Amino acid sequence: MTACSPTIPAALLLSIGLALAPLEVAAQPAATATAPASTTTPAPSDDKVTRAEELYDNGKRLFLEGSYEAAILAFQESYELSKLPDLLYNIGNTYERLGDFANARRYLDQYRAFAPESERDRLSRRIAALDQRQREKEQKEREAAAAAATNTPRTTPGQPTTPTDQKPVTQPDKPPEKKDRIYGPAAIGLTAGVVIGLGLGAGFGIKASGEKKQALEGCMNAADGTLLCSDASQSALDKRKTSALIADVGFIVGGVAAAALIGVIVAKAMKKSKASSTSARAQVVPYANPRGGGLGFSFRF
């Protein structure tokens, strides 16, 4: 394909114009090409024509694939090499697909200068529609910016800002602090020891008393004062000794547990009185009376 005149090559116009048909570009015959003739502009070389056709083919393929940005680059480079006005129409179409109505209007307006008279009214209406869509787009952008500014919290100088889409960092829930009760688990355990020990002592003490009574019923005093017992009575006496021993152990355990319980309660009361923010004080006061003695608690505020 060679250039035969100073104007745009007729073969290039025909081949590229026909190839533009899928993008709504009407092919213009070489004899009625709308590009202005110029005797000072040199005709493109064969290499440029070939390259322009390749770029146009690439742009058309990219357009159909949805790669509009890359298609625009290919169409623009093809236009720089060929100066074919129909490529301006393709560039405007592609910008419209991208939603860039301002650039779409600009390129279609440039193409309108070269378009046939029969297409100019339609182009004018399309350009007016693009202007309207651009105004609506800008209005939506202003409304979105105003809404974002309204929802943005105000901050004082020096106060760090927190992104609105960032969730505040929440601290894990702390377990509730355990109250240091005077009558706590230790006191409860010791109380159980007191109850069990005293219960064993009382129960086996009663049992030992009954076994002793039963044994004595089968025994008799001899002339020399010795106690003569039958085998059954002797066995009952042996059982009585065992029951009495268990009773003694139970009473000892209960007594030890009771003493430890008193010590724990006293220690807890003194510790709590020291940790208290008030001036309350707990005191252990021994007492004695005709009925017995023991330890008493007194609180001073």
ChimeraX commands (.cxc) that place a marker at each C-alpha (Angstrom):
marker #1 position 0.00,0.00,0.00 radius 0.5
marker #1 position 1.72,3.19,-1.15 radius 0.5
marker #1 position 0.82,6.88,-0.99 radius 0.5
marker #1 position -0.03,8.35,-4.40 radius 0.5
marker #1 position -1.02,11.91,-3.47 radius 0.5
marker #1 position -0.34,14.55,-0.81 radius 0.5
marker #1 position -3.73,13.89,0.80 radius 0.5
marker #1 position -4.73,10.95,3.07 radius 0.5
marker #1 position -4.30,7.65,1.20 radius 0.5
marker #1 position -7.57,6.46,-0.26 radius 0.5
marker #1 position -6.77,2.81,0.45 radius 0.5
marker #1 position -6.11,3.58,4.13 radius 0.5
marker #1 position -9.35,5.51,4.43 radius 0.5
marker #1 position -11.33,2.71,2.87 radius 0.5
marker #1 position -9.74,-0.17,4.84 radius 0.5
marker #1 position -9.85,1.54,8.24 radius 0.5
marker #1 position -13.24,3.10,7.63 radius 0.5
marker #1 position -14.77,-0.28,6.86 radius 0.5
marker #1 position -13.07,-1.84,9.89 radius 0.5
marker #1 position -14.65,0.80,12.14 radius 0.5
marker #1 position -18.18,-0.29,11.27 radius 0.5
marker #1 position -18.67,-2.44,14.48 radius 0.5
marker #1 position -18.13,0.73,16.54 radius 0.5
marker #1 position -20.82,2.64,14.65 radius 0.5
marker #1 position -18.48,4.41,12.27 radius 0.5
marker #1 position -19.78,4.87,8.77 radius 0.5
marker #1 position -17.21,4.06,6.14 radius 0.5
marker #1 position -16.51,7.00,3.88 radius 0.5
marker #1 position -15.51,6.43,0.23 radius 0.5
marker #1 position -12.11,7.63,-0.68 radius 0.5
marker #1 position -13.55,10.18,-3.08 radius 0.5
marker #1 position -15.63,11.82,-0.32 radius 0.5
marker #1 position -13.14,11.64,2.53 radius 0.5
marker #1 position -13.80,14.43,4.98 radius 0.5
marker #1 position -10.22,14.98,6.11 radius 0.5
marker #1 position -9.03,18.39,4.91 radius 0.5
marker #1 position -6.49,18.24,2.19 radius 0.5
marker #1 position -3.17,19.86,2.75 radius 0.5
marker #1 position -0.31,20.26,0.39 radius 0.5
marker #1 position 2.12,20.83,3.26 radius 0.5
marker #1 position 1.35,17.64,5.22 radius 0.5
marker #1 position 3.37,14.70,3.91 radius 0.5
marker #1 position 1.50,11.44,3.30 radius 0.5
marker #1 position 2.19,8.65,5.82 radius 0.5
marker #1 position 4.74,6.10,4.79 radius 0.5
marker #1 position 3.95,2.45,4.14 radius 0.5
marker #1 position 5.38,1.51,7.53 radius 0.5
marker #1 position 3.13,4.03,9.30 radius 0.5
marker #1 position 0.07,2.82,7.39 radius 0.5
marker #1 position 0.80,-0.78,8.33 radius 0.5
marker #1 position 1.38,0.16,11.94 radius 0.5
marker #1 position -1.80,2.26,12.06 radius 0.5
marker #1 position -3.84,-0.69,10.80 radius 0.5
marker #1 position -2.25,-3.00,13.39 radius 0.5
marker #1 position -3.01,-0.56,16.19 radius 0.5
marker #1 position -6.58,-0.18,15.04 radius 0.5
marker #1 position -7.04,-3.97,14.98 radius 0.5
marker #1 position -5.59,-4.18,18.49 radius 0.5
marker #1 position -7.90,-1.41,19.70 radius 0.5
marker #1 position -10.97,-3.07,18.20 radius 0.5
marker #1 position -10.12,-6.39,19.86 radius 0.5
marker #1 position -9.46,-4.73,23.22 radius 0.5
marker #1 position -12.73,-2.82,22.95 radius 0.5
marker #1 position -14.69,-6.03,22.41 radius 0.5
marker #1 position -12.87,-7.63,25.36 radius 0.5
marker #1 position -13.86,-4.73,27.62 radius 0.5
marker #1 position -10.29,-3.41,28.06 radius 0.5
marker #1 position -11.34,0.15,27.31 radius 0.5
marker #1 position -8.26,1.96,28.67 radius 0.5
marker #1 position -5.94,-0.13,26.49 radius 0.5
marker #1 position -8.27,0.28,23.50 radius 0.5
marker #1 position -8.11,4.07,23.87 radius 0.5
marker #1 position -4.31,3.98,23.81 radius 0.5
marker #1 position -4.31,1.88,20.64 radius 0.5
marker #1 position -6.85,4.13,18.88 radius 0.5
marker #1 position -4.98,7.28,19.87 radius 0.5
marker #1 position -1.65,5.95,18.59 radius 0.5
marker #1 position -3.33,4.81,15.36 radius 0.5
marker #1 position -4.78,8.30,14.94 radius 0.5
marker #1 position -1.38,9.91,15.50 radius 0.5
marker #1 position 0.03,7.81,12.67 radius 0.5
marker #1 position -2.87,8.04,10.20 radius 0.5
marker #1 position -4.75,11.21,11.22 radius 0.5
marker #1 position -7.95,9.43,10.19 radius 0.5
marker #1 position -10.87,11.38,11.75 radius 0.5
marker #1 position -13.01,8.24,12.16 radius 0.5
marker #1 position -10.63,7.14,14.93 radius 0.5
marker #1 position -11.74,10.19,16.95 radius 0.5
marker #1 position -15.24,8.73,16.88 radius 0.5
marker #1 position -13.94,5.40,18.21 radius 0.5
marker #1 position -12.02,7.12,20.98 radius 0.5
marker #1 position -15.13,9.05,22.02 radius 0.5
marker #1 position -17.21,5.84,22.03 radius 0.5
marker #1 position -14.68,4.09,24.24 radius 0.5
marker #1 position -14.50,6.95,26.72 radius 0.5
marker #1 position -18.29,6.83,26.98 radius 0.5
marker #1 position -18.11,3.13,27.85 radius 0.5
marker #1 position -15.72,4.05,30.66 radius 0.5
marker #1 position -18.16,6.62,32.03 radius 0.5
marker #1 position -15.76,9.46,31.23 radius 0.5
marker #1 position -18.39,11.68,29.61 radius 0.5
marker #1 position -16.16,14.76,29.49 radius 0.5
marker #1 position -13.51,13.10,27.30 radius 0.5
marker #1 position -16.20,11.32,25.26 radius 0.5
marker #1 position -17.79,14.69,24.48 radius 0.5
marker #1 position -14.41,16.22,23.60 radius 0.5
marker #1 position -13.47,13.56,21.03 radius 0.5
marker #1 position -16.95,13.40,19.50 radius 0.5
marker #1 position -16.93,17.16,19.15 radius 0.5
marker #1 position -13.59,16.92,17.32 radius 0.5
marker #1 position -15.01,14.25,15.05 radius 0.5
marker #1 position -18.05,16.43,14.32 radius 0.5
marker #1 position -15.76,18.89,12.52 radius 0.5
marker #1 position -14.92,16.15,10.00 radius 0.5
marker #1 position -18.27,14.33,9.92 radius 0.5
marker #1 position -20.60,14.42,6.91 radius 0.5
marker #1 position -23.47,16.87,7.02 radius 0.5
marker #1 position -25.98,14.01,7.48 radius 0.5
marker #1 position -24.33,12.97,10.78 radius 0.5
marker #1 position -23.90,16.36,12.44 radius 0.5
marker #1 position -27.42,16.72,13.85 radius 0.5
marker #1 position -27.21,13.28,15.43 radius 0.5
marker #1 position -23.76,14.07,16.84 radius 0.5
marker #1 position -25.04,17.35,18.27 radius 0.5
marker #1 position -27.86,15.58,20.10 radius 0.5
marker #1 position -25.46,12.96,21.41 radius 0.5
marker #1 position -23.02,15.59,22.63 radius 0.5
marker #1 position -25.85,17.38,24.42 radius 0.5
marker #1 position -26.82,14.09,26.11 radius 0.5
marker #1 position -23.20,13.60,27.21 radius 0.5
marker #1 position -23.16,17.09,28.71 radius 0.5
marker #1 position -26.30,16.25,30.69 radius 0.5
marker #1 position -24.84,12.97,31.94 radius 0.5
marker #1 position -21.64,14.76,32.97 radius 0.5
marker #1 position -23.66,17.31,34.98 radius 0.5
marker #1 position -25.58,14.51,36.71 radius 0.5
marker #1 position -22.33,12.70,37.48 radius 0.5
marker #1 position -20.78,15.81,39.03 radius 0.5
marker #1 position -23.94,16.43,41.06 radius 0.5
marker #1 position -23.81,12.90,42.48 radius 0.5
marker #1 position -20.14,13.34,43.34 radius 0.5
marker #1 position -20.89,16.60,45.19 radius 0.5
marker #1 position -23.73,14.95,47.12 radius 0.5
marker #1 position -21.52,12.00,48.06 radius 0.5
marker #1 position -18.75,14.34,49.24 radius 0.5
marker #1 position -21.24,16.36,51.31 radius 0.5
marker #1 position -22.64,13.18,52.89 radius 0.5
marker #1 position -19.14,11.97,53.73 radius 0.5
marker #1 position -18.27,15.33,55.30 radius 0.5
marker #1 position -21.46,15.21,57.40 radius 0.5
marker #1 position -20.71,11.72,58.71 radius 0.5
marker #1 position -17.07,12.50,59.53 radius 0.5
marker #1 position -16.69,13.13,63.30 radius 0.5
marker #1 position -15.16,16.43,64.26 radius 0.5
marker #1 position -11.83,16.28,66.03 radius 0.5
marker #1 position -10.03,18.85,68.10 radius 0.5
marker #1 position -6.52,19.94,67.10 radius 0.5
marker #1 position -3.99,17.34,68.07 radius 0.5
marker #1 position -6.59,14.62,68.44 radius 0.5
marker #1 position -5.89,11.57,66.22 radius 0.5
marker #1 position -8.60,10.71,63.78 radius 0.5
marker #1 position -10.08,7.26,63.42 radius 0.5
marker #1 position -11.25,6.02,59.98 radius 0.5
marker #1 position -15.03,5.67,59.85 radius 0.5
marker #1 position -14.78,2.17,58.41 radius 0.5
marker #1 position -12.45,0.97,61.15 radius 0.5
marker #1 position -14.14,-0.76,64.03 radius 0.5
marker #1 position -13.08,0.42,67.49 radius 0.5
marker #1 position -10.77,-1.94,69.28 radius 0.5
marker #1 position -12.58,-3.50,72.20 radius 0.5
marker #1 position -10.80,-4.84,75.22 radius 0.5
marker #1 position -11.59,-8.44,76.16 radius 0.5
marker #1 position -14.02,-8.79,79.01 radius 0.5
marker #1 position -12.19,-9.04,82.30 radius 0.5
marker #1 position -13.35,-11.76,84.66 radius 0.5
marker #1 position -15.10,-10.36,87.71 radius 0.5
marker #1 position -12.83,-9.89,90.66 radius 0.5
marker #1 position -13.27,-12.49,93.32 radius 0.5
marker #1 position -14.42,-11.07,96.62 radius 0.5
marker #1 position -12.21,-11.95,99.56 radius 0.5
marker #1 position -14.96,-13.26,101.83 radius 0.5
marker #1 position -14.30,-14.02,105.45 radius 0.5
marker #1 position -16.23,-17.25,105.27 radius 0.5
marker #1 position -14.57,-18.58,102.15 radius 0.5
marker #1 position -13.81,-22.06,100.79 radius 0.5
marker #1 position -11.24,-22.78,103.49 radius 0.5
marker #1 position -13.72,-21.94,106.24 radius 0.5
marker #1 position -16.37,-24.06,104.58 radius 0.5
marker #1 position -14.01,-27.05,104.41 radius 0.5
marker #1 position -13.02,-26.67,108.04 radius 0.5
marker #1 position -16.66,-26.39,109.04 radius 0.5
marker #1 position -17.31,-29.69,107.28 radius 0.5
marker #1 position -14.40,-31.19,109.22 radius 0.5
marker #1 position -15.89,-29.95,112.49 radius 0.5
marker #1 position -19.31,-31.39,111.67 radius 0.5
marker #1 position -17.93,-34.76,110.55 radius 0.5
marker #1 position -15.53,-35.05,113.49 radius 0.5
marker #1 position -18.10,-34.12,116.11 radius 0.5
marker #1 position -20.68,-36.31,114.39 radius 0.5
marker #1 position -18.39,-39.31,114.46 radius 0.5
marker #1 position -17.47,-38.64,118.07 radius 0.5
marker #1 position -21.06,-38.31,119.20 radius 0.5
marker #1 position -22.32,-41.27,117.16 radius 0.5
marker #1 position -19.64,-43.72,118.17 radius 0.5
marker #1 position -19.76,-42.42,121.76 radius 0.5
marker #1 position -23.44,-43.30,121.97 radius 0.5
marker #1 position -22.71,-46.68,120.35 radius 0.5
marker #1 position -19.93,-47.39,122.84 radius 0.5
marker #1 position -22.21,-46.56,125.74 radius 0.5
marker #1 position -24.86,-48.95,124.45 radius 0.5
marker #1 position -22.32,-51.73,123.91 radius 0.5
marker #1 position -21.02,-51.28,127.44 radius 0.5
marker #1 position -24.50,-51.55,128.89 radius 0.5
marker #1 position -25.16,-54.68,126.81 radius 0.5
marker #1 position -21.90,-56.25,127.97 radius 0.5
marker #1 position -22.53,-55.55,131.62 radius 0.5
marker #1 position -25.88,-57.30,131.45 radius 0.5
marker #1 position -24.04,-60.59,130.76 radius 0.5
marker #1 position -21.49,-60.15,133.51 radius 0.5
marker #1 position -21.57,-60.76,137.26 radius 0.5
marker #1 position -19.33,-59.94,140.21 radius 0.5
marker #1 position -17.46,-62.84,141.80 radius 0.5
marker #1 position -16.93,-63.26,145.54 radius 0.5
marker #1 position -13.46,-61.84,145.26 radius 0.5
marker #1 position -14.79,-58.75,143.46 radius 0.5
marker #1 position -13.68,-59.72,139.98 radius 0.5
marker #1 position -16.07,-59.31,137.05 radius 0.5
marker #1 position -16.98,-62.52,135.35 radius 0.5
marker #1 position -18.40,-62.13,131.78 radius 0.5
marker #1 position -19.64,-64.56,129.22 radius 0.5
marker #1 position -18.03,-64.85,125.81 radius 0.5
marker #1 position -20.80,-62.72,124.25 radius 0.5
marker #1 position -20.36,-60.05,126.90 radius 0.5
marker #1 position -16.58,-60.07,126.40 radius 0.5
marker #1 position -17.06,-59.60,122.65 radius 0.5
marker #1 position -19.41,-56.68,123.37 radius 0.5
marker #1 position -16.77,-55.12,125.60 radius 0.5
marker #1 position -14.16,-55.41,122.82 radius 0.5
marker #1 position -16.52,-53.70,120.37 radius 0.5
marker #1 position -17.14,-51.00,122.92 radius 0.5
marker #1 position -13.43,-50.25,123.07 radius 0.5
marker #1 position -13.28,-49.86,119.28 radius 0.5
marker #1 position -16.33,-47.57,119.22 radius 0.5
marker #1 position -14.91,-45.51,122.05 radius 0.5
marker #1 position -11.61,-45.14,120.21 radius 0.5
marker #1 position -13.37,-43.95,117.03 radius 0.5
marker #1 position -15.43,-41.53,119.11 radius 0.5
marker #1 position -12.28,-40.09,120.68 radius 0.5
marker #1 position -10.65,-39.67,117.25 radius 0.5
marker #1 position -13.79,-37.95,115.93 radius 0.5
marker #1 position -13.84,-35.50,118.82 radius 0.5
marker #1 position -10.14,-34.76,118.32 radius 0.5
marker #1 position -10.61,-34.14,114.58 radius 0.5
marker #1 position -13.61,-31.94,115.23 radius 0.5
marker #1 position -11.72,-29.96,117.85 radius 0.5
marker #1 position -8.70,-29.42,115.62 radius 0.5
marker #1 position -10.93,-28.38,112.73 radius 0.5
marker #1 position -12.81,-25.97,114.98 radius 0.5
marker #1 position -9.57,-24.36,116.17 radius 0.5
marker #1 position -8.34,-24.02,112.57 radius 0.5
marker #1 position -11.69,-22.57,111.53 radius 0.5
marker #1 position -11.45,-19.91,114.18 radius 0.5
marker #1 position -7.91,-19.09,113.10 radius 0.5
marker #1 position -8.90,-18.75,109.43 radius 0.5
marker #1 position -11.86,-16.52,110.23 radius 0.5
marker #1 position -9.73,-14.32,112.46 radius 0.5
marker #1 position -6.99,-13.99,109.82 radius 0.5
marker #1 position -9.51,-13.17,107.10 radius 0.5
marker #1 position -11.23,-10.59,109.27 radius 0.5
marker #1 position -7.95,-8.86,110.11 radius 0.5
marker #1 position -6.81,-8.87,106.48 radius 0.5
marker #1 position -10.09,-7.45,105.28 radius 0.5
marker #1 position -10.04,-4.75,107.90 radius 0.5
marker #1 position -6.57,-3.67,106.79 radius 0.5
marker #1 position -7.54,-3.61,103.09 radius 0.5
marker #1 position -10.74,-1.69,103.72 radius 0.5
marker #1 position -10.76,1.99,102.86 radius 0.5
marker #1 position -12.70,2.77,106.01 radius 0.5
marker #1 position -11.39,2.83,109.51 radius 0.5
marker #1 position -13.24,-0.31,110.55 radius 0.5
marker #1 position -11.16,-2.68,112.65 radius 0.5
marker #1 position -11.87,-6.25,113.69 radius 0.5
marker #1 position -10.64,-7.50,117.04 radius 0.5
marker #1 position -10.66,-10.93,118.66 radius 0.5
marker #1 position -11.50,-10.70,122.36 radius 0.5
marker #1 position -11.29,-13.71,124.67 radius 0.5
marker #1 position -14.02,-13.99,127.27 radius 0.5
marker #1 position -14.77,-16.16,130.30 radius 0.5
marker #1 position -17.84,-16.59,132.49 radius 0.5
marker #1 position -19.23,-19.19,134.91 radius 0.5
marker #1 position -20.67,-21.13,132.01 radius 0.5
marker #1 position -17.39,-21.36,130.10 radius 0.5
marker #1 position -15.10,-19.29,127.88 radius 0.5
marker #1 position -14.16,-18.67,124.28 radius 0.5
marker #1 position -13.25,-16.07,121.69 radius 0.5
marker #1 position -15.43,-13.16,120.60 radius 0.5
marker #1 position -15.25,-10.70,117.71 radius 0.5
marker #1 position -15.65,-6.99,118.01 radius 0.5
marker #1 position -15.63,-4.39,115.20 radius 0.5
marker #1 position -14.64,-0.77,115.71 radius 0.5
marker #1 position -15.63,1.91,113.13 radius 0.5
marker link #1:1,2 radius 0.2
marker link #1:2,3 radius 0.2
marker link #1:3,4 radius 0.2
marker link #1:4,5 radius 0.2
marker link #1:5,6 radius 0.2
marker link #1:6,7 radius 0.2
marker link #1:7,8 radius 0.2
marker link #1:8,9 radius 0.2
marker link #1:9,10 radius 0.2
marker link #1:10,11 radius 0.2
marker link #1:11,12 radius 0.2
marker link #1:12,13 radius 0.2
marker link #1:13,14 radius 0.2
marker link #1:14,15 radius 0.2
marker link #1:15,16 radius 0.2
marker link #1:16,17 radius 0.2
marker link #1:17,18 radius 0.2
marker link #1:18,19 radius 0.2
marker link #1:19,20 radius 0.2
marker link #1:20,21 radius 0.2
marker link #1:21,22 radius 0.2
marker link #1:22,23 radius 0.2
marker link #1:23,24 radius 0.2
marker link #1:24,25 radius 0.2
marker link #1:25,26 radius 0.2
marker link #1:26,27 radius 0.2
marker link #1:27,28 radius 0.2
marker link #1:28,29 radius 0.2
marker link #1:29,30 radius 0.2
marker link #1:30,31 radius 0.2
marker link #1:31,32 radius 0.2
marker link #1:32,33 radius 0.2
marker link #1:33,34 radius 0.2
marker link #1:34,35 radius 0.2
marker link #1:35,36 radius 0.2
marker link #1:36,37 radius 0.2
marker link #1:37,38 radius 0.2
marker link #1:38,39 radius 0.2
marker link #1:39,40 radius 0.2
marker link #1:40,41 radius 0.2
marker link #1:41,42 radius 0.2
marker link #1:42,43 radius 0.2
marker link #1:43,44 radius 0.2
marker link #1:44,45 radius 0.2
marker link #1:45,46 radius 0.2
marker link #1:46,47 radius 0.2
marker link #1:47,48 radius 0.2
marker link #1:48,49 radius 0.2
marker link #1:49,50 radius 0.2
marker link #1:50,51 radius 0.2
marker link #1:51,52 radius 0.2
marker link #1:52,53 radius 0.2
marker link #1:53,54 radius 0.2
marker link #1:54,55 radius 0.2
marker link #1:55,56 radius 0.2
marker link #1:56,57 radius 0.2
marker link #1:57,58 radius 0.2
marker link #1:58,59 radius 0.2
marker link #1:59,60 radius 0.2
marker link #1:60,61 radius 0.2
marker link #1:61,62 radius 0.2
marker link #1:62,63 radius 0.2
marker link #1:63,64 radius 0.2
marker link #1:64,65 radius 0.2
marker link #1:65,66 radius 0.2
marker link #1:66,67 radius 0.2
marker link #1:67,68 radius 0.2
marker link #1:68,69 radius 0.2
marker link #1:69,70 radius 0.2
marker link #1:70,71 radius 0.2
marker link #1:71,72 radius 0.2
marker link #1:72,73 radius 0.2
marker link #1:73,74 radius 0.2
marker link #1:74,75 radius 0.2
marker link #1:75,76 radius 0.2
marker link #1:76,77 radius 0.2
marker link #1:77,78 radius 0.2
marker link #1:78,79 radius 0.2
marker link #1:79,80 radius 0.2
marker link #1:80,81 radius 0.2
marker link #1:81,82 radius 0.2
marker link #1:82,83 radius 0.2
marker link #1:83,84 radius 0.2
marker link #1:84,85 radius 0.2
marker link #1:85,86 radius 0.2
marker link #1:86,87 radius 0.2
marker link #1:87,88 radius 0.2
marker link #1:88,89 radius 0.2
marker link #1:89,90 radius 0.2
marker link #1:90,91 radius 0.2
marker link #1:91,92 radius 0.2
marker link #1:92,93 radius 0.2
marker link #1:93,94 radius 0.2
marker link #1:94,95 radius 0.2
marker link #1:95,96 radius 0.2
marker link #1:96,97 radius 0.2
marker link #1:97,98 radius 0.2
marker link #1:98,99 radius 0.2
marker link #1:99,100 radius 0.2
marker link #1:100,101 radius 0.2
marker link #1:101,102 radius 0.2
marker link #1:102,103 radius 0.2
marker link #1:103,104 radius 0.2
marker link #1:104,105 radius 0.2
marker link #1:105,106 radius 0.2
marker link #1:106,107 radius 0.2
marker link #1:107,108 radius 0.2
marker link #1:108,109 radius 0.2
marker link #1:109,110 radius 0.2
marker link #1:110,111 radius 0.2
marker link #1:111,112 radius 0.2
marker link #1:112,113 radius 0.2
marker link #1:113,114 radius 0.2
marker link #1:114,115 radius 0.2
marker link #1:115,116 radius 0.2
marker link #1:116,117 radius 0.2
marker link #1:117,118 radius 0.2
marker link #1:118,119 radius 0.2
marker link #1:119,120 radius 0.2
marker link #1:120,121 radius 0.2
marker link #1:121,122 radius 0.2
marker link #1:122,123 radius 0.2
marker link #1:123,124 radius 0.2
marker link #1:124,125 radius 0.2
marker link #1:125,126 radius 0.2
marker link #1:126,127 radius 0.2
marker link #1:127,128 radius 0.2
marker link #1:128,129 radius 0.2
marker link #1:129,130 radius 0.2
marker link #1:130,131 radius 0.2
marker link #1:131,132 radius 0.2
marker link #1:132,133 radius 0.2
marker link #1:133,134 radius 0.2
marker link #1:134,135 radius 0.2
marker link #1:135,136 radius 0.2
marker link #1:136,137 radius 0.2
marker link #1:137,138 radius 0.2
marker link #1:138,139 radius 0.2
marker link #1:139,140 radius 0.2
marker link #1:140,141 radius 0.2
marker link #1:141,142 radius 0.2
marker link #1:142,143 radius 0.2
marker link #1:143,144 radius 0.2
marker link #1:144,145 radius 0.2
marker link #1:145,146 radius 0.2
marker link #1:146,147 radius 0.2
marker link #1:147,148 radius 0.2
marker link #1:148,149 radius 0.2
marker link #1:149,150 radius 0.2
marker link #1:150,151 radius 0.2
marker link #1:151,152 radius 0.2
marker link #1:152,153 radius 0.2
marker link #1:153,154 radius 0.2
marker link #1:154,155 radius 0.2
marker link #1:155,156 radius 0.2
marker link #1:156,157 radius 0.2
marker link #1:157,158 radius 0.2
marker link #1:158,159 radius 0.2
marker link #1:159,160 radius 0.2
marker link #1:160,161 radius 0.2
marker link #1:161,162 radius 0.2
marker link #1:162,163 radius 0.2
marker link #1:163,164 radius 0.2
marker link #1:164,165 radius 0.2
marker link #1:165,166 radius 0.2
marker link #1:166,167 radius 0.2
marker link #1:167,168 radius 0.2
marker link #1:168,169 radius 0.2
marker link #1:169,170 radius 0.2
marker link #1:170,171 radius 0.2
marker link #1:171,172 radius 0.2
marker link #1:172,173 radius 0.2
marker link #1:173,174 radius 0.2
marker link #1:174,175 radius 0.2
marker link #1:175,176 radius 0.2
marker link #1:176,177 radius 0.2
marker link #1:177,178 radius 0.2
marker link #1:178,179 radius 0.2
marker link #1:179,180 radius 0.2
marker link #1:180,181 radius 0.2
marker link #1:181,182 radius 0.2
marker link #1:182,183 radius 0.2
marker link #1:183,184 radius 0.2
marker link #1:184,185 radius 0.2
marker link #1:185,186 radius 0.2
marker link #1:186,187 radius 0.2
marker link #1:187,188 radius 0.2
marker link #1:188,189 radius 0.2
marker link #1:189,190 radius 0.2
marker link #1:190,191 radius 0.2
marker link #1:191,192 radius 0.2
marker link #1:192,193 radius 0.2
marker link #1:193,194 radius 0.2
marker link #1:194,195 radius 0.2
marker link #1:195,196 radius 0.2
marker link #1:196,197 radius 0.2
marker link #1:197,198 radius 0.2
marker link #1:198,199 radius 0.2
marker link #1:199,200 radius 0.2
marker link #1:200,201 radius 0.2
marker link #1:201,202 radius 0.2
marker link #1:202,203 radius 0.2
marker link #1:203,204 radius 0.2
marker link #1:204,205 radius 0.2
marker link #1:205,206 radius 0.2
marker link #1:206,207 radius 0.2
marker link #1:207,208 radius 0.2
marker link #1:208,209 radius 0.2
marker link #1:209,210 radius 0.2
marker link #1:210,211 radius 0.2
marker link #1:211,212 radius 0.2
marker link #1:212,213 radius 0.2
marker link #1:213,214 radius 0.2
marker link #1:214,215 radius 0.2
marker link #1:215,216 radius 0.2
marker link #1:216,217 radius 0.2
marker link #1:217,218 radius 0.2
marker link #1:218,219 radius 0.2
marker link #1:219,220 radius 0.2
marker link #1:220,221 radius 0.2
marker link #1:221,222 radius 0.2
marker link #1:222,223 radius 0.2
marker link #1:223,224 radius 0.2
marker link #1:224,225 radius 0.2
marker link #1:225,226 radius 0.2
marker link #1:226,227 radius 0.2
marker link #1:227,228 radius 0.2
marker link #1:228,229 radius 0.2
marker link #1:229,230 radius 0.2
marker link #1:230,231 radius 0.2
marker link #1:231,232 radius 0.2
marker link #1:232,233 radius 0.2
marker link #1:233,234 radius 0.2
marker link #1:234,235 radius 0.2
marker link #1:235,236 radius 0.2
marker link #1:236,237 radius 0.2
marker link #1:237,238 radius 0.2
marker link #1:238,239 radius 0.2
marker link #1:239,240 radius 0.2
marker link #1:240,241 radius 0.2
marker link #1:241,242 radius 0.2
marker link #1:242,243 radius 0.2
marker link #1:243,244 radius 0.2
marker link #1:244,245 radius 0.2
marker link #1:245,246 radius 0.2
marker link #1:246,247 radius 0.2
marker link #1:247,248 radius 0.2
marker link #1:248,249 radius 0.2
marker link #1:249,250 radius 0.2
marker link #1:250,251 radius 0.2
marker link #1:251,252 radius 0.2
marker link #1:252,253 radius 0.2
marker link #1:253,254 radius 0.2
marker link #1:254,255 radius 0.2
marker link #1:255,256 radius 0.2
marker link #1:256,257 radius 0.2
marker link #1:257,258 radius 0.2
marker link #1:258,259 radius 0.2
marker link #1:259,260 radius 0.2
marker link #1:260,261 radius 0.2
marker link #1:261,262 radius 0.2
marker link #1:262,263 radius 0.2
marker link #1:263,264 radius 0.2
marker link #1:264,265 radius 0.2
marker link #1:265,266 radius 0.2
marker link #1:266,267 radius 0.2
marker link #1:267,268 radius 0.2
marker link #1:268,269 radius 0.2
marker link #1:269,270 radius 0.2
marker link #1:270,271 radius 0.2
marker link #1:271,272 radius 0.2
marker link #1:272,273 radius 0.2
marker link #1:273,274 radius 0.2
marker link #1:274,275 radius 0.2
marker link #1:275,276 radius 0.2
marker link #1:276,277 radius 0.2
marker link #1:277,278 radius 0.2
marker link #1:278,279 radius 0.2
marker link #1:279,280 radius 0.2
marker link #1:280,281 radius 0.2
marker link #1:281,282 radius 0.2
marker link #1:282,283 radius 0.2
marker link #1:283,284 radius 0.2
marker link #1:284,285 radius 0.2
marker link #1:285,286 radius 0.2
marker link #1:286,287 radius 0.2
marker link #1:287,288 radius 0.2
marker link #1:288,289 radius 0.2
marker link #1:289,290 radius 0.2
marker link #1:290,291 radius 0.2
marker link #1:291,292 radius 0.2
marker link #1:292,293 radius 0.2
marker link #1:293,294 radius 0.2
marker link #1:294,295 radius 0.2
marker link #1:295,296 radius 0.2
marker link #1:296,297 radius 0.2
marker link #1:297,298 radius 0.2
marker link #1:298,299 radius 0.2
marker link #1:299,300 radius 0.2
marker link #1:300,301 radius 0.2
view
